[in-house]
Amino acid sequence: MSGEHDSSSGDVTPDREFGHPRSQETVHEKDLACYPPPNQSLARSIAIVLTCTAAMVINVSNSTSVSISLSNIGRDIDVQEDQLQWLLSAYSLSSGCLLLFFGRLADLYGRKKAFMIGMLWQTVFALGCGFSRSGLTLDILRAFQGIGAAAAIPSALGILAHSFPPSPARSIAFSTFAAGAPIGGVFGTIMGGVLTQVATDHWRATFFLFAGCAALCFIGGLMSFSPDVISSEVDRRVDWIGAFLVTSGLVLIVFVLGQGPIAGWGTPYLIVLLIIGVILVGMFLVWEHHLEKALDSPNKLKSVWTPPPLMRLSLWARAKGRMAVILAIAFLNWSGFLAWTLWIQLYYQNYLGLTPVQSMVRFIPMFVMGCMCTFFVAMVVSKLPLVVFVVSGTLITASACVLLALIDPAATYWAFGFPSTTLVVFGADFVYSAGSIFVAKIALPHEQSVAGALFQTMTQIGTAFGLTVSTVVFNSVVDMESAKSGVTVNSTGSNAPMSAQLQGYRAAQWTGAGFPLLAAILAAIFLRGVGIVGHKTPHTPRGTDSEQTRHCTIAQNELAEV
């Protein structure tokens, strides 16, 4: 990619990066606002990557550290067992359903500002969770804690995209950020297990720990992030109607997914809420289409009812629809990854009877392999096509689930548990790294946080979907296998025969394997024409005229290509 490019022309020229002709879609002059990369030292670049990655680690750890402490929390503050899962769901509801809204705000009013507010917010409400004395209070504070994550994560993605324009440094930055998810999962599990078992305050200590981590992340962002570059969009109004529709719709859908296995899928109020949620999301899509048409139409009068859309629907069609494919793959792979995570924890603690610390030790390879995977992905992402990364990542995730679906309880940990724990990190990191680099490559400069939020939203919804479907399968298999032994399973499942539970765990992992296998098929079919998404060419020194000119040229060409 080189030379001057007329971004408004309709010429069709070969796309070396994506293997298809450039789209004839008109790219408006105002959409090509270039954001020159900040003039930053190597030390500051490292600090930016570490701070953003730490935010991802904290986000994931806030879920896994609580999940391993659920039984202790229930006993301490008298929460019924069938309501304990809301300590996890409350956080994922707010953090997942508000991502698009906060991503848009970050793009409009400043990513650093949104990140700082998000981390400070998490600090305050993590401390509140640590001092909670009732289940209801803890549920509410967990929901508020998730709002901070919804503000920080898309902002971090936007900050990385702006701080590291297309270059090998961007590949390293995004692969490191992606490793934050599996590393955060095992870090939260380790800290939650250790503190729950040995600390004086037991489970409360985990909230105090991550409050401190969030505070350190706040300080890191304050010192390392460059000043905000405010959006150059002429119309910077917020699409409040779209924000309400998508947030309320997603909240209802995710709520039903979480509550369905507990209350029963035939419960009337769940059916009504699911229908309302689907209608609201449908209305959001129609509304965003209307706003996008109004924005792109030069003859249509602008009014208070036509602010810029929260999310352009055309974003899904970028790169000849491959953006939609990547989002679907992220959804499916995360469904399998989180199903694997949940059911291996329950297998260790409920079936094998291991303590939290004993379970935690078995997840240590995830931390080590996550760090190794970061360097591996950074080295090869600029050498292999996207389809290789995504297909191999999804197949590796599926293999991790299959190993646990075939597990023999009498076998040593090294036969099934260790290889599965090792593989799942590579699978998750391959897909997340390559996918996030792809999204950053095709997103416009002023919509990086929204695009990152959309990618993250799909993983969050995939989490809820994977856990729900695998839970339904687990319960059905346990009930069926128990009935063969003449046992009617009670509401908590505590009287289910061990053989029936083992079959349930295996069935849940087979279900988890199905999601990434479907994602691998999608990738093999639709991503074959996509080339390398990493970047091999080093940049000239930052801050020079040639650097800024080259950065703008790359941005314009990439916009025209997709």
C-alpha positions in Angstrom: 0.0 0.0 0.0 1.6 3.2 -1.1 1.1 6.5 -2.8 -1.8 8.9 -2.9 -5.2 7.4 -2.9 -8.4 9.1 -3.9 -10.7 7.8 -1.1 -13.9 8.9 -2.8 -13.3 7.1 -6.1 -15.2 4.0 -7.1 -12.2 2.3 -8.7 -11.9 -1.4 -8.0 -8.2 -2.3 -7.3 -6.8 -5.5 -5.9 -6.6 -5.7 -2.1 -3.3 -7.3 -1.2 -4.2 -7.6 2.5 -7.6 -9.2 2.2 -7.5 -11.0 -1.2 -10.6 -9.3 -2.7 -11.3 -6.2 -4.8 -11.6 -3.0 -2.9 -15.2 -2.1 -2.0 -16.8 0.5 -4.2 -18.4 2.0 -1.2 -17.8 5.7 -1.0 -15.5 6.8 1.9 -16.3 10.4 2.8 -13.6 13.0 3.4 -14.8 13.6 6.9 -14.4 9.9 7.7 -10.7 10.0 6.9 -9.7 12.1 9.9 -6.3 10.9 10.7 -5.1 10.6 14.3 -1.3 11.0 14.2 0.3 8.5 16.6 1.6 10.0 19.8 5.3 10.7 20.2 6.1 8.1 22.8 9.2 6.4 24.1 9.7 2.6 24.3 9.2 2.8 28.1 5.9 4.6 27.6 4.8 2.1 24.9 5.5 -0.8 27.3 3.6 1.0 30.1 0.6 1.6 27.8 0.4 -2.1 26.8 0.9 -3.3 30.4 -1.8 -1.0 31.7 -4.4 -1.9 29.1 -3.6 -5.6 29.5 -3.9 -5.3 33.3 -7.4 -3.8 32.8 -8.3 -7.0 30.8 -6.8 -9.2 33.5 -8.8 -7.4 36.2 -12.0 -7.6 34.2 -11.7 -11.4 33.8 -10.4 -12.0 37.3 -13.4 -10.2 38.7 -15.5 -13.1 37.5 -13.2 -16.1 38.1 -12.1 -15.0 41.6 -15.7 -14.9 42.6 -16.7 -18.2 40.9 -14.2 -20.2 42.9 -15.4 -18.5 46.1 -19.2 -18.9 45.6 -19.7 -21.7 48.2 -17.8 -19.7 50.9 -19.8 -16.5 50.1 -23.1 -18.4 50.3 -22.3 -19.8 53.7 -20.9 -16.5 55.1 -23.8 -14.2 54.1 -26.5 -16.8 53.8 -27.2 -16.8 50.1 -29.3 -19.6 48.7 -27.4 -21.9 46.4 -29.7 -21.3 43.4 -29.1 -17.6 43.7 -25.3 -17.7 44.0 -24.8 -17.5 40.2 -26.2 -13.9 40.2 -23.0 -12.8 41.9 -21.4 -13.7 38.5 -24.3 -12.8 36.3 -24.8 -9.3 37.8 -21.2 -8.3 36.8 -21.4 -9.8 33.3 -24.8 -8.2 32.7 -23.6 -4.7 33.2 -20.1 -5.1 31.8 -21.3 -6.9 28.7 -24.5 -5.0 27.9 -23.0 -1.5 28.2 -19.9 -2.0 26.1 -21.3 -0.4 23.0 -22.6 2.6 24.8 -19.4 3.3 26.6 -17.3 2.5 23.5 -19.2 5.3 21.6 -18.7 7.7 24.5 -15.0 6.9 24.6 -14.7 7.6 20.9 -16.5 10.9 21.2 -15.2 12.4 24.4 -11.9 10.7 25.1 -10.6 7.2 25.6 -8.2 8.1 28.4 -11.0 9.9 30.3 -13.3 6.9 29.9 -10.6 4.4 30.9 -9.7 6.4 34.1 -13.3 6.8 35.1 -13.9 3.0 34.5 -10.9 1.9 36.7 -11.7 4.4 39.5 -15.3 3.1 39.4 -14.2 -0.5 39.7 -12.0 0.5 42.6 -14.8 2.1 44.6 -17.3 -0.7 44.0 -14.9 -3.5 44.6 -14.2 -2.1 48.0 -18.0 -1.9 48.5 -18.3 -5.5 47.6 -15.7 -6.4 50.2 -17.7 -4.8 52.9 -21.1 -6.2 51.9 -23.2 -7.9 54.5 -26.1 -9.4 52.5 -26.5 -11.2 49.2 -28.8 -8.5 47.7 -26.3 -5.7 48.5 -23.5 -7.8 47.0 -25.5 -8.4 43.8 -26.2 -4.7 43.3 -22.6 -3.7 44.0 -21.4 -6.3 41.5 -23.7 -4.9 38.9 -22.2 -1.4 39.5 -18.7 -2.8 39.5 -19.3 -4.2 36.0 -20.1 -0.7 34.7 -16.5 0.3 35.3 -15.3 -2.7 33.1 -17.7 -1.6 30.4 -16.1 1.8 30.3 -12.5 0.6 30.6 -12.2 -2.3 28.1 -13.4 -0.7 24.9 -11.4 2.4 25.8 -8.3 0.3 26.2 -8.8 -1.2 22.8 -9.2 2.2 21.3 -6.1 3.5 23.1 -4.0 0.6 21.8 -5.2 1.1 18.2 -4.4 4.8 18.4 -1.1 4.4 20.2 0.2 1.7 17.8 -0.7 2.4 14.2 -0.2 -0.5 11.7 3.2 -2.0 12.5 4.8 -5.0 14.3 4.3 -3.0 17.5 0.5 -3.1 17.0 0.6 -6.9 16.6 2.6 -7.2 19.9 0.3 -4.8 21.7 -2.9 -6.6 20.7 -1.6 -10.1 21.2 -0.5 -9.1 24.7 -3.9 -7.6 25.4 -5.6 -10.8 24.2 -3.5 -12.9 26.5 -5.0 -10.9 29.4 -8.2 -12.9 29.1 -6.8 -16.4 29.8 -4.2 -15.0 32.2 -6.9 -13.1 34.0 -8.9 -16.2 34.2 -6.2 -18.2 35.9 -5.0 -15.2 38.0 -8.4 -14.7 39.4 -8.8 -18.4 40.1 -5.4 -18.6 41.9 -6.0 -15.5 44.0 -9.6 -16.4 44.7 -8.6 -19.9 45.8 -5.7 -18.9 47.9 -7.3 -15.9 49.6 -10.6 -17.7 50.2 -8.8 -20.5 52.0 -6.0 -18.7 53.9 -6.8 -15.0 54.4 -8.5 -13.8 57.6 -11.3 -12.1 55.6 -11.7 -15.1 53.4 -13.6 -14.2 50.2 -13.7 -10.5 51.0 -9.9 -10.3 50.6 -10.3 -11.0 46.8 -12.4 -7.9 46.4 -9.9 -5.8 48.4 -7.1 -7.3 46.2 -8.7 -6.3 42.9 -9.7 -2.9 44.2 -6.0 -2.3 44.8 -5.2 -3.7 41.3 -7.8 -1.4 39.7 -6.3 1.6 41.6 -2.8 0.7 40.3 -4.2 0.5 36.8 -5.8 3.9 37.3 -2.4 5.3 38.2 -0.7 3.5 35.3 -3.2 5.1 32.8 -2.8 8.5 34.4 1.0 8.4 33.9 1.4 6.6 30.6 -1.6 7.4 28.4 -1.2 10.4 26.0 -3.8 13.2 26.2 -7.1 12.4 24.6 -7.6 13.1 20.9 -11.2 14.2 20.7 -13.3 13.0 17.8 -13.2 15.2 14.7 -16.8 14.3 13.9 -18.8 17.4 13.2 -21.9 16.0 14.9 -20.9 14.6 18.3 -24.4 14.0 19.7 -25.1 10.7 21.5 -27.7 8.3 20.2 -29.5 7.9 23.5 -32.4 6.1 21.9 -30.1 3.5 20.4 -28.2 3.2 23.7 -31.5 2.5 25.6 -32.7 -0.1 23.0 -29.5 -2.1 22.8 -28.7 -2.0 26.5 -32.2 -2.9 27.7 -32.6 -5.6 25.0 -29.2 -7.2 25.8 -29.9 -7.0 29.6 -33.2 -8.9 29.2 -31.7 -11.5 26.9 -28.7 -12.2 29.1 -30.9 -12.2 32.2 -33.1 -14.9 30.6 -30.1 -17.0 29.6 -28.8 -16.9 33.2 -32.1 -17.5 34.9 -33.6 -20.0 32.5 -31.7 -23.1 33.8 -32.7 -22.1 37.4 -36.4 -21.1 37.0 -37.2 -23.4 34.0 -37.5 -22.4 30.4 -41.2 -22.7 30.5 -41.6 -20.0 33.1 -44.0 -17.4 31.7 -42.1 -14.3 32.8 -38.9 -15.6 31.2 -40.7 -16.2 27.9 -42.2 -12.7 28.0 -38.8 -11.1 28.9 -37.0 -13.0 26.1 -39.6 -11.8 23.5 -39.3 -8.2 24.7 -35.5 -8.4 24.7 -35.4 -9.7 21.1 -37.9 -7.0 20.0 -35.8 -4.3 21.6 -32.6 -5.5 19.8 -34.5 -5.7 16.6 -35.8 -2.1 17.1 -32.2 -1.1 17.8 -31.0 -2.5 14.4 -33.9 -0.8 12.6 -33.2 2.5 14.4 -29.4 2.4 13.6 -30.1 1.7 10.0 -32.4 4.7 9.9 -29.8 6.9 11.5 -27.0 5.7 9.2 -29.1 6.5 6.1 -29.9 9.9 7.5 -26.2 10.6 8.2 -25.1 9.5 4.7 -27.8 11.3 2.8 -26.7 14.8 1.9 -30.3 15.9 1.0 -32.0 14.7 4.2 -32.6 17.4 6.8 -30.9 16.8 10.1 -32.9 17.0 13.2 -32.9 16.3 16.9 -34.1 12.8 16.0 -31.2 12.0 13.7 -28.0 11.9 15.8 -25.1 9.8 14.5 -25.8 6.1 15.1 -24.4 4.4 18.1 -23.1 1.7 15.8 -23.1 1.8 12.0 -24.7 -1.4 10.8 -22.4 -1.2 7.8 -19.6 -2.0 10.2 -20.8 -5.6 10.1 -20.5 -5.7 6.3 -16.9 -4.4 6.2 -14.3 -6.5 4.3 -17.1 -8.1 2.2 -19.0 -9.3 5.3 -16.0 -10.9 6.9 -16.4 -8.5 9.9 -19.7 -10.3 10.7 -17.9 -13.7 10.3 -15.2 -12.7 12.8 -17.8 -11.5 15.3 -19.7 -14.8 15.0 -16.5 -16.7 15.4 -15.6 -14.7 18.5 -19.1 -15.5 19.9 -18.8 -19.2 19.3 -15.2 -19.7 20.4 -15.8 -17.8 23.7 -18.9 -20.0 24.2 -16.7 -23.0 24.2 -13.8 -21.4 26.2 -16.0 -20.3 29.0 -18.0 -23.6 29.1 -14.6 -25.3 29.4 -13.7 -23.0 32.3 -16.9 -23.4 34.3 -17.2 -27.2 34.0 -13.5 -28.0 34.7 -13.8 -26.0 37.9 -17.0 -27.7 39.0 -15.5 -31.1 38.0 -12.4 -30.5 40.2 -14.3 -29.2 43.3 -17.7 -31.0 43.2 -16.8 -34.3 41.6 -13.1 -34.9 42.7 -13.7 -33.0 46.0 -10.6 -30.8 45.7 -10.2 -27.7 47.8 -10.0 -24.3 46.1 -6.2 -24.2 46.5 -5.8 -27.7 45.0 -8.0 -26.7 42.1 -6.1 -23.5 41.7 -2.8 -25.3 41.3 -4.1 -27.2 38.3 -4.7 -23.9 36.5 -1.2 -22.6 36.9 -0.2 -23.9 33.4 -2.7 -21.4 31.9 -0.8 -18.5 33.3 2.6 -19.8 32.0 1.2 -20.7 28.6 -0.6 -17.4 28.3 2.6 -15.5 28.7 4.4 -17.8 26.1 1.5 -17.5 23.7 1.8 -13.8 23.7 5.3 -13.9 22.3 4.4 -16.7 19.8 1.4 -14.8 18.4 3.4 -11.6 18.2 6.1 -13.3 16.2 3.9 -15.1 13.6 0.8 -12.9 13.2 2.6 -10.9 10.5 3.6 -14.1 8.7 0.5 -16.3 8.6 -3.0 -15.6 7.0 -5.9 -14.8 9.3 -7.6 -18.1 8.3 -4.7 -20.1 9.7 -4.9 -18.4 13.0 -8.6 -18.6 13.4 -9.1 -22.2 12.2 -6.2 -23.4 14.3 -7.4 -21.4 17.3 -10.9 -22.7 17.2 -9.8 -26.3 16.6 -7.4 -26.1 19.6 -10.2 -24.8 21.8 -12.4 -27.7 20.7 -9.6 -30.1 21.4 -9.3 -28.8 25.0 -13.0 -29.5 25.5 -12.8 -32.9 23.9 -10.0 -34.0 26.2 -12.2 -33.3 29.2 -15.1 -34.9 27.6 -13.0 -38.1 27.4 -11.5 -37.7 30.9 -10.9 -40.7 33.1 -11.2 -39.7 36.8 -8.8 -42.4 37.7 -6.1 -41.1 35.4 -3.4 -38.7 36.5 -3.8 -35.0 35.9 -1.0 -35.1 33.3 -3.0 -37.3 31.1 -6.1 -35.1 30.5 -6.1 -32.0 32.7 -2.7 -30.7 31.9 -2.8 -30.9 28.1 -6.4 -29.5 28.1 -5.4 -26.6 30.3 -2.4 -25.9 28.0 -4.3 -26.1 24.8 -7.3 -23.9 25.7 -5.0 -20.9 26.3 -3.6 -21.1 22.8 -7.0 -21.5 21.3 -8.5 -18.5 23.1 -5.5 -16.3 22.4 -5.2 -17.1 18.7 -8.8 -16.2 18.0 -8.9 -13.1 20.2 -5.5 -11.7 19.0 -6.1 -12.2 15.3 -9.7 -11.1 15.6 -9.0 -7.9 17.5 -6.2 -7.0 15.1 -8.5 -7.6 12.1 -11.2 -5.4 13.7 -8.8 -2.6 14.5 -7.5 -2.8 10.9 -10.9 -2.2 9.2 -12.4 0.2 11.7 -12.3 3.9 11.0 -10.0 5.9 13.3 -12.8 7.6 15.1 -14.7 4.4 15.8 -11.9 2.1 17.2 -13.5 1.9 20.7 -17.0 1.1 19.3 -15.5 -1.6 17.0 -13.6 -3.0 19.9 -16.7 -2.8 22.1 -18.7 -4.7 19.5 -16.0 -7.5 19.4 -16.0 -7.7 23.2 -19.8 -7.7 23.4 -19.9 -10.7 21.1 -17.5 -12.6 23.5 -19.6 -11.6 26.5 -22.9 -12.7 24.9 -21.1 -15.9 23.8 -20.1 -16.5 27.4 -23.7 -16.3 28.6 -24.9 -18.5 25.7 -22.2 -21.1 26.2 -22.8 -21.4 29.9 -26.6 -21.6 29.5 -26.6 -24.3 26.8 -24.0 -26.4 28.5 -25.8 -26.1 31.8 -29.1 -27.3 30.2 -27.2 -30.2 28.7 -25.5 -31.1 32.0 -28.8 -31.0 33.9 -30.6 -33.1 31.3 -27.9 -35.7 31.2 -27.7 -35.9 35.0 -31.4 -36.3 35.3 -31.6 -39.0 32.6 -28.6 -41.0 33.9 -29.9 -40.7 37.5 -33.4 -41.9 36.4 -31.7 -45.1 35.0 -30.5 -45.8 38.5 -33.9 -45.1 40.0 -32.9 -41.7 41.5 -35.0 -38.5 41.2 -32.6 -35.6 41.4 -33.4 -32.9 43.9 -33.3 -29.2 43.2 -29.7 -28.8 44.1 -28.5 -32.0 42.4 -26.7 -33.2 45.6 -28.3 -36.7 45.5 -27.3 -37.5 41.9 -25.1 -40.6 41.6 -21.5 -40.0 40.9 -21.7 -41.9 37.6 -24.5 -39.6 36.5 -22.5 -36.5 37.4 -19.5 -37.7 35.4 -21.7 -38.3 32.3 -23.1 -34.8 32.8 -19.6 -33.2 33.0 -18.6 -35.1 29.8 -21.7 -34.0 28.0 -21.2 -30.4 29.0 -17.6 -30.5 27.6 -18.9 -32.2 24.3 -21.3 -29.3 24.1 -18.5 -26.8 24.7 -16.5 -28.4 21.9 -19.3 -28.0 19.4 -19.2 -24.2 19.5 -15.6 -23.8 18.4 -15.9 -26.6 15.8 -18.8 -24.6 14.2 -16.6 -21.5 14.3 -13.8 -23.5 12.6 -16.2 -24.4 9.8 -17.2 -20.7 9.4 -13.6 -19.6 9.3 -12.6 -22.2 6.7 -15.4 -21.3 4.4 -15.5 -17.5 4.7 -12.0 -16.4 5.7 -10.0 -18.2 3.0 -9.5 -15.0 1.0 -8.2 -12.9 3.9 -4.5 -12.4 3.9 -2.1 -11.5 6.7 -3.6 -9.0 9.3 -0.4 -8.5 11.1 2.2 -5.9 10.0 5.8 -6.6 9.0 7.0 -3.1 8.0 8.6 -1.1 10.7 7.7 2.6 11.0 9.9 5.6 10.6 10.6 7.5 13.9 7.5 8.7 15.6 6.5 12.4 15.4 8.2 13.1 12.0 6.3 14.5 9.1 7.0 11.3 7.1 5.6 9.2 9.9 2.4 11.2 10.1 1.9 11.3 6.4 2.6 7.6 6.1 0.1 6.9 8.9 -2.6 8.9 7.2 -1.9 7.1 3.9 -2.2 3.7 5.5 -5.4 4.6 7.2 -7.0 6.0 4.0 -5.9 3.0 1.9 -7.2 0.5 4.5 -10.5 2.3 4.7 -10.9 2.1 1.0 -9.9 -1.5 0.8 -12.7 -2.7 3.1 
